[in-house]
Amino acid sequence: MKMRVKLWTCLWILLLLSAGFKTAFSAPTIQQWQTKNGVNVLYVPVTQLPMVDIRIVFDAGSARDEGKAGLARLTSNLLMTGAGQWDAGQIANRLESVGARLSTGARTDMAWLSLRSLVNSGPLEQALSVLESILVTPTFAETEVARLKKQMLIALDNIEQSPDQVAQRAFMAAMYDNHPYGSPKEGTPESVEGLTRKAVVDFFNQFYVAQNAVVAIVGDVSRAEAEALVERLMGRMKTGEPALSLPEVSPLKAAKTTHIPFPSTQSTVLIGQPGMARGADDYFPLYLGNHIFGGGGFSSILMTEIREKRGLVYSVYSYFIPMAEDGPYTIGLQTRHTQVETALNIVHDNLKRFIEEGPSETQLQASKLNITGSEPLRTDSNRKIVEYLAMMGFYRLPLDYLETFSEKIRGVSQADIQKAFQRKIQADKLVTVVVGGEKAPSP
């Protein structure tokens, strides 16, 4: 027990010390290679701390559920419940005893496993043995499948009690219709009940394979050590095949409005449409333009018009989520039921004006300064860098993405933003979801 306390104490001291190395992380030099069985690897050596972060991503998100909503989430959650000769408790103990942290997760496009460990041979060896076993010999015990399905059903009950989550699920379903992006990540009560151990095993065998993986490594390991580490983790995995490309997202043909009555004190409102894919030509104009319109906090147009001038909301925001295909563009707010129509009209009026006219020069320069000034904070820790590397590898972004980000933001003009929003956002074809109150707002 004393040894565990010492290891955890050392780990937290090292994490606190990492705050002193922010400037070293602002523009990491990225190395890339491919393993013998086709795994794409991105690596950044960082020697200030005796730690390593490893993130393995698979094209195995909920977009791959194929009519079995919740399957990707269930498969990901089961990975930590047993592997090889160890059950969930033994896995947790082996990691805790060496101060290592291992997590799994699944979003719409991807699933991942992330490991953080000290690089000392003993702790690292033990942490890697656990991760390797999970990747190669997960057990997916029937008892654990049943237990996690019950947890998922409880979570779905909780979702139904949350107006925010009810709105988000309805929003995605209305926006994407029959596209895989419209499938709820958490599943539905009916789909979760129908999930089986065989479905989990088949999903794992199809998507958790070398050809469908990207590995990101950041930390105090040499290139040779990183190569050996990846070969160890991925060398025994099935080669498999890359997941097939997802279908393109169809543009909305008309506006859609959904009202869901809910016994809440305020209405939750989401407005939007399919936005952009990762690596899109319009990425930087749309990113900067959205920062001005609704993504820049208190300096944004939406916050000024709806909160500061009229006091209709506490918070209003907008954002793009770029994905493999066009991810959602979302405008969100909460307001009193009687103010929904007024708030919606203000959003629509300002969006139309922004599309037609673009930002002012003052707004443009202020947002550029805000974004480029905070950019070093995006890569001020090993964890953030490894997440960026995994994202870059997964979406096949250029290796200079981080290095040139600020330069590309500074190069965006007013005309670029205006043209990008005119090409991408159709203000007369928006999905609108209102959760709250008893009656729908007037169209």
C-alpha positions in Angstrom: 0.0 0.0 0.0 2.9 2.4 0.9 4.4 1.7 -2.6 1.1 2.7 -4.3 0.9 5.9 -2.3 4.5 6.8 -3.3 3.8 6.1 -7.0 0.7 8.2 -7.0 2.4 11.0 -5.1 5.2 11.0 -7.7 2.7 11.0 -10.5 0.8 14.0 -9.2 4.0 15.9 -8.6 5.0 15.3 -12.2 1.6 16.4 -13.5 1.8 19.6 -11.5 5.3 20.3 -12.8 4.1 19.9 -16.3 2.5 23.3 -16.1 6.0 24.8 -16.4 6.6 23.4 -19.9 3.8 24.9 -21.8 5.9 26.8 -24.3 7.7 23.6 -25.3 4.5 22.1 -26.5 3.2 24.9 -28.7 4.5 23.4 -32.0 5.5 19.8 -31.6 7.6 18.0 -34.2 5.5 15.1 -35.4 7.0 11.9 -36.8 4.9 9.4 -38.7 5.3 5.8 -39.9 3.3 2.6 -40.7 3.8 -0.8 -39.0 4.2 -4.0 -40.9 0.5 -4.8 -40.5 -0.7 -1.4 -41.7 -1.1 0.7 -38.5 -0.6 4.4 -39.0 1.5 5.8 -36.1 2.1 9.5 -35.1 4.8 10.2 -32.5 6.1 13.2 -30.6 9.0 12.9 -28.2 8.6 15.0 -25.0 11.4 14.5 -22.5 10.5 16.8 -19.7 8.5 14.2 -17.8 9.2 10.4 -17.4 5.8 9.6 -18.8 4.2 8.3 -22.0 0.7 8.8 -23.3 -0.6 6.3 -25.9 -3.9 6.7 -27.7 -5.2 4.0 -30.1 -8.2 5.0 -32.2 -10.4 2.7 -34.4 -13.0 3.6 -37.0 -15.5 1.9 -34.7 -17.9 4.6 -33.5 -21.7 4.6 -33.4 -21.8 5.2 -37.2 -20.8 1.6 -37.5 -23.7 0.2 -35.4 -25.5 -0.8 -38.6 -29.0 -1.0 -37.1 -27.9 -2.1 -33.7 -27.8 1.3 -31.9 -25.6 1.2 -28.8 -23.4 -1.6 -30.1 -20.2 0.5 -30.4 -20.7 2.0 -27.0 -21.3 -1.4 -25.4 -18.3 -2.9 -27.1 -16.0 -0.1 -25.9 -17.3 -0.2 -22.3 -16.8 -4.0 -22.2 -13.1 -3.8 -23.0 -12.1 -2.9 -19.4 -14.3 -5.7 -17.9 -12.0 -8.6 -18.6 -9.1 -9.7 -20.8 -6.9 -12.8 -20.9 -6.6 -14.1 -17.4 -7.8 -11.0 -15.7 -11.3 -9.8 -14.7 -12.3 -6.1 -14.2 -11.0 -5.9 -10.7 -7.6 -7.4 -11.5 -7.2 -5.1 -14.5 -7.9 -2.1 -12.3 -5.5 -3.3 -9.6 -2.7 -4.0 -12.0 -3.0 -0.4 -13.4 -3.5 1.3 -10.0 -0.5 -0.5 -8.5 1.9 1.2 -11.0 0.1 4.6 -11.2 -1.1 4.0 -14.8 -4.4 5.2 -16.2 -6.3 3.4 -19.0 -9.6 4.6 -20.4 -11.9 3.7 -23.3 -14.6 5.5 -25.2 -16.7 5.7 -28.3 -18.1 8.7 -30.2 -19.9 8.8 -33.6 -16.8 8.3 -35.8 -14.3 6.6 -33.6 -13.6 4.5 -30.6 -10.4 4.7 -28.6 -8.2 3.3 -25.8 -5.9 5.8 -24.0 -3.0 4.8 -21.7 -0.9 7.0 -19.5 2.1 5.4 -17.7 5.4 6.2 -16.2 8.2 5.1 -18.5 10.2 3.2 -15.8 10.5 -0.4 -17.1 8.5 -2.0 -14.3 5.4 0.2 -14.4 5.4 0.5 -18.2 5.8 -3.2 -18.7 2.8 -3.9 -16.4 0.6 -1.2 -18.0 1.4 -2.4 -21.5 0.7 -6.0 -20.6 -2.8 -5.0 -19.6 -3.4 -2.9 -22.8 -2.0 -5.6 -25.0 -4.3 -8.2 -23.4 -7.4 -6.0 -23.9 -6.5 -5.5 -27.6 -5.9 -9.1 -28.3 -7.9 -11.3 -25.9 -10.9 -9.4 -24.5 -13.2 -11.9 -22.8 -16.6 -10.2 -23.2 -18.1 -12.4 -20.5 -21.9 -13.0 -20.7 -22.3 -11.7 -17.2 -20.6 -8.5 -18.0 -22.6 -8.0 -21.2 -25.8 -8.4 -19.2 -24.6 -6.0 -16.5 -23.5 -3.3 -18.8 -26.7 -3.6 -20.8 -28.6 -2.9 -17.6 -26.4 0.2 -17.0 -27.2 1.4 -20.5 -30.9 1.0 -19.9 -30.6 3.0 -16.7 -28.7 5.7 -18.5 -31.4 5.9 -21.2 -34.0 6.4 -18.4 -31.8 9.3 -17.1 -31.5 10.8 -20.6 -35.3 11.0 -20.8 -35.2 13.1 -17.7 -32.8 15.6 -19.2 -34.2 18.2 -21.6 -30.7 18.9 -23.0 -30.1 15.2 -23.9 -33.7 14.8 -25.3 -33.1 17.8 -27.5 -29.7 16.5 -28.7 -31.0 13.1 -29.7 -34.0 14.6 -31.5 -31.8 17.1 -33.2 -29.4 14.5 -34.6 -32.3 12.3 -35.7 -34.0 15.1 -37.5 -30.8 16.3 -39.2 -29.4 13.0 -40.4 -32.6 11.0 -40.9 -31.4 7.5 -42.1 -27.7 8.4 -42.3 -25.5 6.5 -39.7 -24.9 9.8 -37.9 -28.5 9.9 -36.9 -28.2 6.6 -34.9 -28.1 7.4 -31.1 -24.8 6.5 -29.6 -26.4 5.3 -26.4 -28.9 3.2 -28.3 -32.6 2.9 -27.5 -34.3 0.7 -25.0 -35.4 -1.7 -27.8 -32.0 -1.8 -29.5 -30.0 -2.2 -26.2 -32.3 -5.1 -25.2 -31.5 -6.8 -28.5 -27.7 -6.6 -28.2 -25.9 -9.9 -27.7 -22.4 -11.1 -26.8 -22.1 -12.5 -30.4 -22.9 -9.0 -31.8 -20.2 -7.5 -29.6 -17.6 -10.2 -30.6 -18.5 -9.7 -34.3 -18.2 -5.9 -34.0 -14.8 -6.2 -32.2 -13.4 -8.7 -34.8 -14.5 -6.5 -37.7 -13.5 -3.1 -36.5 -10.8 -3.5 -33.8 -8.1 -4.6 -36.3 -4.8 -3.2 -37.4 -5.9 -1.9 -40.8 -8.6 0.1 -39.0 -6.4 1.7 -36.4 -4.3 4.8 -35.7 -1.8 5.0 -32.8 -0.6 8.2 -31.3 2.4 8.3 -28.8 3.7 11.3 -26.9 6.3 11.2 -24.1 9.7 10.3 -22.9 10.4 7.4 -25.2 12.8 7.3 -28.2 11.8 6.6 -31.7 13.1 3.1 -31.4 11.3 2.5 -28.2 8.1 3.9 -29.7 8.4 1.6 -32.7 8.9 -1.4 -30.4 6.0 -0.4 -28.2 3.6 -0.2 -31.2 4.8 -3.5 -32.6 4.2 -5.1 -29.3 0.7 -3.7 -28.9 -0.5 -4.1 -32.4 1.7 -6.9 -33.8 -0.6 -9.7 -32.6 -3.8 -8.0 -33.7 -5.7 -9.3 -36.7 -4.7 -7.3 -39.8 -8.3 -7.1 -41.0 -9.5 -4.4 -43.4 -10.3 -0.6 -43.1 -13.9 0.2 -42.5 -15.8 1.2 -45.6 -16.3 4.9 -46.3 -19.5 6.3 -44.8 -22.2 7.6 -47.2 -22.2 11.3 -47.9 -24.6 13.4 -45.9 -27.5 14.7 -48.0 -28.3 18.4 -47.7 -31.6 19.3 -46.1 -34.3 19.9 -48.6 -36.5 22.0 -46.3 -36.7 23.4 -42.8 -37.8 21.0 -40.0 -39.3 22.0 -36.7 -39.8 19.6 -33.8 -41.5 20.5 -30.5 -41.3 18.1 -27.6 -43.3 19.0 -24.5 -41.3 18.7 -21.3 -42.0 19.7 -17.7 -39.0 22.1 -17.4 -38.8 25.7 -16.2 -37.2 26.7 -19.5 -37.2 25.5 -23.1 -34.0 24.0 -24.6 -33.6 25.1 -28.2 -31.2 23.6 -30.9 -31.0 25.0 -34.4 -28.7 23.9 -37.2 -28.0 21.7 -40.2 -25.1 19.4 -41.5 -22.0 21.5 -41.4 -18.5 20.4 -42.6 -16.2 17.4 -42.7 -12.6 17.3 -41.3 -10.2 18.7 -43.8 -12.8 20.6 -45.7 -11.6 23.5 -47.9 -13.8 25.9 -46.0 -12.6 24.7 -42.5 -10.7 27.8 -41.4 -13.2 30.4 -42.7 -16.1 28.5 -41.1 -14.2 28.0 -37.9 -13.3 31.7 -37.6 -16.7 32.8 -38.8 -18.4 30.7 -36.2 -16.2 32.1 -33.5 -17.4 35.5 -34.4 -21.0 34.5 -34.7 -21.6 32.3 -31.7 -18.5 30.5 -30.6 -16.5 33.3 -29.0 -18.3 33.5 -25.7 -19.3 37.0 -24.5 -17.7 38.6 -27.6 -19.9 36.7 -30.0 -22.7 38.2 -32.0 -25.3 35.9 -30.6 -24.3 36.6 -27.0 -24.4 40.4 -27.6 -27.8 40.3 -29.4 -29.7 37.8 -27.3 -28.2 38.1 -23.8 -26.5 41.5 -23.5 -29.0 43.6 -25.4 -32.3 41.7 -24.5 -31.6 39.5 -21.5 -33.4 36.5 -23.0 -30.9 33.9 -22.1 -28.0 33.2 -19.7 -26.0 31.4 -22.5 -26.2 31.1 -26.2 -23.6 29.4 -28.4 -22.8 27.9 -31.8 -20.3 25.4 -33.0 -19.2 23.1 -35.8 -18.3 19.5 -35.1 -16.3 18.4 -38.2 -16.4 14.6 -38.7 -15.5 12.1 -41.5 -18.6 13.3 -43.3 -20.4 16.6 -42.7 -20.8 16.9 -38.9 -23.5 19.1 -37.3 -23.5 22.8 -37.1 -25.4 23.7 -33.9 -26.8 26.9 -32.4 -28.1 26.3 -28.9 -29.8 28.3 -26.1 -32.2 28.0 -23.2 -35.0 30.6 -22.5 -38.4 30.9 -20.9 -41.1 29.2 -22.8 -42.8 32.5 -23.6 -39.6 33.8 -25.1 -38.8 31.0 -27.5 -40.3 32.6 -30.6 -38.6 35.9 -29.9 -35.2 34.2 -29.4 -35.7 32.1 -32.6 -36.4 35.2 -34.6 -33.3 37.0 -33.4 -31.2 33.9 -34.2 -32.6 33.7 -37.7 -32.3 37.4 -38.4 -28.6 37.6 -37.2 -27.7 34.4 -39.1 -29.2 35.7 -42.3 -27.4 39.0 -41.9 -24.1 37.3 -41.1 -24.4 35.0 -44.2 -25.2 38.0 -46.4 -22.7 40.5 -45.0 -20.0 38.6 -43.1 -18.3 40.0 -40.1 -17.0 43.5 -39.6 -13.3 44.2 -39.7 -13.3 44.8 -35.9 -15.0 41.5 -35.2 -12.6 39.7 -37.6 -9.4 41.1 -36.0 -10.7 40.6 -32.4 -11.5 36.9 -33.1 -8.2 36.3 -34.8 -6.4 37.6 -31.8 -8.4 35.6 -29.4 -8.0 32.3 -31.3 -4.3 32.6 -32.1 -3.5 33.9 -28.6 -5.0 30.8 -27.0 -3.7 28.3 -29.5 -0.6 27.3 -27.4 -3.0 26.3 -24.6 -4.4 23.7 -26.9 -1.1 21.7 -26.8 0.2 22.5 -23.3 0.2 18.9 -22.1 1.0 15.5 -23.3 -2.6 14.4 -23.1 -3.8 17.2 -25.3 -1.0 16.6 -27.9 -1.8 12.9 -28.0 -5.5 13.6 -28.6 -4.6 16.0 -31.4 -2.3 13.4 -33.0 -4.9 10.7 -32.9 -7.4 13.1 -34.4 -5.0 14.1 -37.2 -4.1 10.5 -38.0 -7.7 9.3 -38.0 -8.9 12.1 -40.3 -5.7 12.0 -42.4 -4.8 15.7 -41.7 -1.4 17.0 -42.8 1.4 16.7 -40.3 1.8 20.5 -40.2 -1.8 21.0 -39.1 -0.9 22.2 -35.6 2.2 24.2 -36.8 0.2 26.1 -39.4 -3.1 26.5 -37.6 -2.5 30.1 -36.4 -1.1 31.1 -39.7 -4.1 29.9 -41.6 -6.5 31.6 -39.1 -4.6 34.9 -39.7 -4.9 34.5 -43.4 -8.7 34.3 -43.5 -10.4 37.5 -44.8 -13.9 38.9 -44.4 -14.7 37.8 -47.9 -13.5 34.3 -47.2 -15.9 34.0 -44.3 -18.8 35.5 -46.2 -18.4 33.2 -49.1 -17.9 30.1 -46.9 -21.1 30.7 -45.0 -23.0 31.4 -48.2 -21.8 28.1 -49.6 -22.4 26.0 -46.5 -25.3 27.4 -44.5 -28.8 27.7 -45.8 -30.8 29.8 -43.4 -34.1 28.7 -44.9 -33.4 25.0 -44.4 -32.6 24.6 -40.7 -33.6 21.9 -38.2 -35.1 23.4 -35.1 -35.8 21.4 -32.0 -37.6 22.9 -28.9 -37.9 20.8 -25.7 -40.0 22.3 -23.0 -43.5 23.8 -22.4 -46.7 22.4 -23.7 -47.3 24.2 -27.0 -45.1 24.6 -30.0 -43.8 28.1 -30.8 -45.3 29.8 -33.8 -43.5 29.1 -37.1 
